Amino acid sequence: MNIRPLVAVATAAAGIGALLAAPGIAFGQGLRSSPEYKTLPPSANAGYFLGHPLPTYSWHGCTVTASRVPLRALQRPLAGEPRAGRGTKPGTVRFTTTVGAPYVSWEVKKGWTICGVQASAVLSNPDVDADLLAAIGYRSGAASGSTATGTGVETLRVPIPRRAIDRGEYERYEGKVFAIREIRSITVFVKRAR
């Protein structure tokens, strides 16, 4: 099956270009009311479709990040896939990557707390002829988290609302719910603990 990266939606890979491409920010809606800026627990917005397959500038009100690419994604790169860097403060999170499930686990270092997690993921739906590479909100605890354990099959579902991408070539993805076929990178957003 083909994988279509959602690269055409945002021209800039980071910063405000990625924020403007995020479908959660509708015309006329304030930035502060979106999950990118609103202070929420790290478990909130799991499966939230963000669009461009790189992390946003802010998530749940935090901008400090640490990122990791699973071993499988390093071994099998996808054509046209943008790569998440190490983050703005990579030393704040300890990552463990394995060849079996969980493929990535994370734990925040002392003095920090997790605001939320985003993942670059390959999304699939049997009614669509190509998979989609996009960024999504992912689940986590305040101190640690991991991708799917056990068999490694992701149970999290990603609904893509109608007009979320709003580009003709991606219309077939809108209004459907997708399964996560593969996690391509994890970005943990953190802040100093109080």
Steps between C-alpha positions, in 0.01 A plus 500: 500500500619852428566748780419861431686749719295802598786728400311719257278639776777701666784668322705551813605201708500674836389811679199698387475326159418170671261672740302659220465163331352337810135418428399563863534874445194596300454840340392746766593265785757641742833325541458489878190276471680232295666198669833640387477795742231396750642350822381138511619176663745281301229238439272750321455507122630148428422436134456870418587556133760777460587476131861560394716202614725705728423616853335836551673791672287462813290220652278537806667835565860373502776568247799307643543169316699180476457268200593147401466288187427128554763250376258363239449847350878557491554168323222558246474869406204612289544705184411865565480454877612803701711409802433633847819630655607426856277776641569832668625339824572129430656438843167542681367157398660151513390293201527125455461357151464127433442273202189358669203661671500753650709647217561822693458578868580825677553630850540863599808589702479633855384861514282471188143391426337388174242734345413271211633289217471519123587227252571487132302197387398305194120500501292247307135447418375211281277740304794714385746383232813645669622538856563847641807623689389767749550638850257401776454552871614193696432373854740531793518526875647801680829320569524226235334327208553265209368395165276191494618216721440126459467430128579859406168545321372854553141518627481878482278628216543828313188670364570748222214751491350623174689801364784436748758496221297700249708414195353319202768232479431398864120510488476119507651496853252741655194387696648158583654330803850358460702230675866559584704260290841621618654766724780684317611742775403610850527854639449555873406855609620582851511780756681551830330328792365725774 
